[in-house]
Amino acid sequence: MDNDGYGRYRGEVQIAKRNLSANANVNVIGYVIEEDHELLSLVRPGQKLELITV
């Protein structure tokens, strides 16, 4: 999730399909478990998602 360091983009969430280098403007807020990686192909740009804790 982009933090205050990204200004007007703060609060935006990105789902990365690979590990990215550390960035002070981004906070890691979770991970997709390996058994659900195949579901990432169903996510489209701009689509609304609900993230839940189990």
PEMO-V527962 format. One record per pair of residues at least 6 apart in sequence whose ideal C-beta (glycine too) atoms are under 7 Angstrom apart, sorted by the first residue. I is the first residue (numbers start at 1). GAP is how many residues later the second one is. Records with the same first field share a line. If there is no record, write none. Layout:
I: GAP / GAP
This chain:
1: 10 / 12 / 26 / 28
2: 7 / 8 / 9 / 10 / 23 / 24
3: 7 / 22 / 23 / 24
4: 6
5: 19 / 20
6: 19
15: 17 / 25 / 28
17: 23
30: 21
32: 8
43: 6
